[in-house]
Amino acid sequence: MELNEKKALVIVNEAAGTGKPDASENTVIDALISNGYEVSLSKIKPEENLIWGTGFPDDSGTVVCCGGDGTFNQVINRYIGSDEIPKFSYVPCGHTNSFARSLGIPEETGAAIDTVIKGKSYKCDLGKVDEHIFNYTASFGSASTMSFVTSQQMKKVFEYSKHILRAIGELNMNMGDSFHMAIETDSGSFEDDYIFGAVSNLSTVDAAYFGKNDPFRNNDGVMEMMLIKKPETRAQAKEVLNVLREGAIDHPLIRITRISKGSFVSNSDIAWSFDGEYGGIKREAELQVFKEALTVKIPG
């Protein structure tokens, strides 16, 4: 079925953030209509896990997501893999909005709507762990620690922006609650006892870490993998926490590398998170990065 870019589906998460979507949905719709779009509206609730079907026209060439990073993630998972993939716009209304910020999409509703109407199309990478697509980060840790973290704590920690290291330190994860994992990637093999890991399309380091000729990009087919090894002594654990709380990576137990694919095998249950939302328990996982697989409107 051929997609019609002038046919827009507006998806609103009624529970995102502080209720901002309810205040802005009419503004979004009015702006689209006044610019010649045929508009359909769908309100969803997180507990319904975005049940698709009735009210979701298959020929919409433009999909506007009003919600947070988790909502946008679920919307992307609905469409990626389809024969025809629409262009996406994002009106950020969540608690963190890390993905929007990484693309320069403004959090102010009026400016975000202006981006929907007048912005330019930008292609960025997507990641996939087994059958789950993630927009900007897949994180993992010991199931006994991570699966009992509250939703808002998880959003804070897995934001994986420039403040992720400080956020991990503030979580005060039990340093003794580690897991053994063997990781095979196109950048090398890694096997050790870890307390935390993440693969992200948002960089935590500046270009100097890899070299000035190798700046971080979110459309080059590779993502940044961070691994934090288990400290062996209390003194070492304190060092790691202090480094994390300072938002730094200058410690021998913290490794950063770039990968485009990898396999992860652990001898214990591992809790995964995708874009700040709890993603279930796994002992084995396959990860792949898809270059420029997502088209999203950014400020022009």
C-alpha positions as CSV (number, residue, x, y, z in Angstrom):
1,M,0.0,0.0,0.0
2,E,1.4,3.4,-1.0
3,L,1.7,5.8,1.9
4,N,0.3,9.3,1.7
5,E,2.6,11.9,3.4
6,K,-0.3,14.3,3.6
7,K,-2.3,11.8,5.7
8,A,-1.2,12.1,9.3
9,L,-1.8,9.8,12.3
10,V,-1.5,11.6,15.6
11,I,-0.8,9.2,18.5
12,V,-1.2,10.7,22.0
13,N,-0.1,9.0,25.2
14,E,-2.7,10.2,27.7
15,A,-0.5,9.4,30.7
16,A,2.9,10.8,29.4
17,G,4.7,13.3,31.5
18,T,2.3,15.6,33.4
19,G,-0.6,15.4,31.0
20,K,0.9,17.8,28.5
21,P,-0.4,15.8,25.5
22,D,-4.1,16.5,26.5
23,A,-3.3,20.2,26.4
24,S,-1.6,20.1,23.0
25,E,-3.4,17.5,20.9
26,N,-5.9,20.0,19.4
27,T,-3.0,22.4,18.7
28,V,-1.2,19.7,16.8
29,I,-4.3,18.6,14.9
30,D,-5.3,22.2,14.0
31,A,-1.7,23.0,12.8
32,L,-1.7,19.9,10.6
33,I,-5.1,20.5,9.1
34,S,-4.3,24.2,8.4
35,N,-1.3,22.9,6.4
36,G,-3.3,20.6,4.3
37,Y,-3.0,17.3,6.2
38,E,-5.8,14.8,6.6
39,V,-5.6,13.9,10.2
40,S,-6.6,10.8,12.3
41,L,-6.2,10.8,16.1
42,S,-5.5,7.9,18.4
43,K,-5.3,8.2,22.2
44,I,-3.5,5.3,23.9
45,K,-2.8,4.3,27.5
46,P,0.5,2.7,28.6
47,E,-1.3,-0.2,30.4
48,E,-2.8,-1.2,27.1
49,N,0.6,-1.5,25.6
50,L,-0.4,0.3,22.4
51,I,-3.0,-2.1,21.2
52,W,-3.0,-1.6,17.4
53,G,-5.8,-2.2,15.0
54,T,-9.0,-0.1,14.8
55,G,-8.3,3.5,14.2
56,F,-4.8,3.1,12.8
57,P,-5.0,3.8,9.1
58,D,-2.3,1.8,7.2
59,D,-1.8,4.5,4.5
60,S,-0.7,7.3,6.8
61,G,2.7,8.5,5.5
62,T,3.2,10.8,8.5
63,V,3.0,9.6,12.1
64,V,3.1,12.2,14.9
65,C,3.9,10.8,18.4
66,C,2.9,13.0,21.4
67,G,4.4,11.3,24.4
68,G,7.7,10.3,26.0
69,D,10.6,8.2,24.8
70,G,8.9,5.0,25.9
71,T,5.8,5.9,23.8
72,F,7.9,6.7,20.8
73,N,9.7,3.4,21.2
74,Q,6.5,1.5,21.1
75,V,5.3,3.4,18.1
76,I,8.5,2.7,16.2
77,N,8.3,-1.0,17.1
78,R,4.8,-1.0,15.6
79,Y,6.0,0.2,12.2
80,I,9.7,-0.9,11.7
81,G,9.7,-4.1,9.6
82,S,6.6,-3.1,7.7
83,D,6.8,-3.1,3.9
84,E,6.2,0.7,4.0
85,I,7.6,2.8,6.8
86,P,6.1,6.3,7.4
87,K,8.0,9.4,8.3
88,F,7.9,10.1,12.1
89,S,7.5,13.3,14.0
90,Y,7.9,13.6,17.8
91,V,6.2,16.1,20.1
92,P,8.0,15.3,23.4
93,C,5.7,15.2,26.4
94,G,7.5,12.7,28.7
95,H,9.7,12.9,31.7
96,T,13.1,12.6,30.1
97,N,12.7,13.2,26.3
98,S,16.3,12.2,25.7
99,F,15.8,11.0,22.2
100,A,14.2,14.2,21.2
101,R,17.0,16.3,22.7
102,S,19.6,14.2,21.0
103,L,18.0,15.2,17.6
104,G,17.5,18.9,18.6
105,I,13.7,18.6,18.7
106,P,12.5,21.3,21.1
107,E,10.5,20.3,24.2
108,E,8.3,23.5,24.0
109,T,5.1,22.3,22.3
110,G,4.7,25.2,19.8
111,A,8.3,24.8,18.6
112,A,7.9,21.0,18.4
113,I,4.8,21.4,16.3
114,D,6.6,23.9,14.0
115,T,9.2,21.1,13.5
116,V,6.4,18.7,12.5
117,I,5.2,21.1,9.8
118,K,8.4,22.8,8.7
119,G,11.2,20.5,9.7
120,K,13.5,18.5,7.5
121,S,13.7,14.7,7.3
122,Y,16.7,13.2,9.0
123,K,17.8,9.5,8.9
124,C,19.3,8.0,12.1
125,D,20.3,4.6,13.2
126,L,18.2,2.1,15.1
127,G,19.2,-0.8,17.3
128,K,17.5,-4.2,17.7
129,V,17.9,-6.7,20.6
130,D,16.3,-10.0,19.5
131,E,12.9,-8.8,18.3
132,H,12.8,-5.4,20.1
133,I,13.7,-2.2,18.4
134,F,15.3,0.6,20.5
135,N,15.7,4.2,19.4
136,Y,18.7,5.2,21.5
137,T,19.6,2.8,24.3
138,A,19.5,-0.8,25.4
139,S,20.7,-1.2,28.9
140,F,21.2,-4.3,31.1
141,G,22.1,-5.3,34.6
142,S,21.6,-8.0,37.3
143,A,18.0,-9.0,37.4
144,S,17.9,-8.9,41.2
145,T,18.9,-5.3,41.0
146,M,17.4,-3.9,37.9
147,S,14.0,-5.6,37.8
148,F,13.0,-4.0,41.1
149,V,14.0,-0.5,40.2
150,T,10.9,1.8,40.1
151,S,9.8,3.2,36.8
152,Q,11.0,6.7,37.4
153,Q,14.4,5.6,38.7
154,M,14.7,3.5,35.6
155,K,13.9,6.4,33.3
156,K,16.5,8.5,35.1
157,V,19.2,5.9,35.0
158,F,18.6,4.6,31.4
159,E,18.3,8.1,30.0
160,Y,21.9,7.5,28.9
161,S,22.5,11.2,28.1
162,K,25.7,13.0,29.2
163,H,24.5,12.6,32.8
164,I,24.1,8.8,32.7
165,L,27.3,8.0,34.7
166,R,26.2,10.3,37.5
167,A,22.7,8.8,37.4
168,I,24.1,5.3,37.8
169,G,26.2,6.4,40.7
170,E,23.1,7.9,42.4
171,L,21.2,4.7,42.0
172,N,23.6,3.0,44.5
173,M,23.5,-0.4,42.8
174,N,24.8,-3.2,45.1
175,M,28.4,-3.7,43.9
176,G,28.2,-7.3,45.0
177,D,25.2,-8.0,42.8
178,S,27.2,-8.6,39.6
179,F,26.8,-10.9,36.7
180,H,29.2,-12.8,34.4
181,M,28.8,-12.2,30.7
182,A,30.6,-13.2,27.5
183,I,30.1,-10.6,24.7
184,E,31.2,-11.1,21.1
185,T,31.1,-8.0,18.9
186,D,32.6,-6.8,15.6
187,S,34.9,-4.7,17.8
188,G,36.2,-7.6,19.9
189,S,35.4,-10.1,22.6
190,F,34.7,-9.2,26.2
191,E,34.2,-11.6,29.1
192,D,34.1,-10.6,32.8
193,D,32.0,-9.9,35.8
194,Y,30.0,-6.7,35.3
195,I,27.5,-4.6,37.3
196,F,26.1,-2.7,34.4
197,G,26.1,-2.4,30.6
198,A,24.5,-0.4,27.8
199,V,24.6,0.1,24.1
200,S,23.5,3.6,23.0
201,N,23.1,5.9,20.1
202,L,23.8,8.9,22.4
203,S,27.5,9.4,23.3
204,T,28.7,9.8,26.9
205,V,32.2,10.8,25.8
206,D,33.7,13.6,23.7
207,A,35.6,13.0,20.5
208,A,38.9,13.0,22.4
209,Y,38.1,9.6,23.9
210,F,38.3,7.9,20.5
211,G,40.4,10.6,18.8
212,K,39.6,13.9,17.2
213,N,39.2,12.3,13.8
214,D,36.5,9.9,15.1
215,P,33.6,12.1,16.3
216,F,30.4,10.4,17.5
217,R,27.5,10.3,15.0
218,N,24.0,8.8,15.3
219,N,23.7,7.8,11.7
220,D,27.0,5.9,11.0
221,G,25.8,2.4,11.7
222,V,27.6,2.0,15.0
223,M,26.6,2.6,18.6
224,E,28.6,3.1,21.8
225,M,28.8,0.2,24.3
226,M,29.7,0.9,27.9
227,L,30.6,-1.9,30.3
228,I,31.2,-1.4,34.1
229,K,33.2,-4.3,35.6
230,K,32.6,-5.5,39.1
231,P,34.9,-3.9,41.7
232,E,36.9,-6.4,43.7
233,T,37.3,-4.4,46.9
234,R,35.2,-1.9,48.9
235,A,37.8,0.7,48.2
236,Q,37.5,0.0,44.5
237,A,33.7,0.1,44.6
238,K,33.9,3.5,46.3
239,E,36.3,4.8,43.6
240,V,33.9,3.6,40.9
241,L,30.8,5.3,42.5
242,N,32.7,8.5,43.0
243,V,33.8,8.5,39.3
244,L,30.2,7.8,38.2
245,R,28.8,10.6,40.4
246,E,31.2,13.0,38.8
247,G,29.9,12.0,35.4
248,A,33.3,10.7,34.3
249,I,34.6,7.5,32.7
250,D,38.3,7.7,33.8
251,H,38.5,4.4,35.6
252,P,40.0,1.0,34.5
253,L,36.7,-0.7,35.4
254,I,34.8,1.3,32.8
255,R,35.1,0.4,29.2
256,I,33.7,2.2,26.2
257,T,33.8,0.9,22.7
258,R,31.8,1.1,19.5
259,I,29.9,-1.8,17.9
260,S,27.4,-2.5,15.1
261,K,26.5,-6.0,16.3
262,G,27.0,-8.3,19.2
263,S,25.9,-11.4,21.1
264,F,25.5,-11.3,24.9
265,V,25.5,-14.5,27.0
266,S,25.2,-14.6,30.8
267,N,25.2,-17.3,33.4
268,S,22.4,-15.6,35.3
269,D,19.2,-13.7,34.6
270,I,19.8,-10.3,33.2
271,A,17.2,-7.5,33.1
272,W,17.1,-5.4,30.0
273,S,15.7,-1.9,29.4
274,F,14.9,-0.3,26.1
275,D,14.7,3.5,25.9
276,G,14.1,3.7,29.6
277,E,11.3,1.1,29.8
278,Y,11.7,-2.3,31.4
279,G,12.3,-4.9,28.7
280,G,12.2,-8.3,30.5
281,I,14.7,-11.0,31.5
282,K,17.2,-12.6,29.2
283,R,20.2,-14.9,29.5
284,E,21.2,-14.6,25.9
285,A,20.6,-11.7,23.4
286,E,21.6,-10.7,19.9
287,L,22.0,-7.1,19.1
288,Q,22.3,-5.4,15.7
289,V,22.5,-1.8,14.6
290,F,20.6,-0.7,11.5
291,K,22.1,2.3,9.7
292,E,19.8,5.2,8.9
293,A,16.7,3.0,9.5
294,L,14.5,5.7,11.0
295,T,13.3,8.9,9.3
296,V,12.3,11.6,11.7
297,K,11.6,15.3,11.4
298,I,14.1,17.6,13.0
299,P,14.3,21.4,13.0
300,G,15.3,22.7,9.6
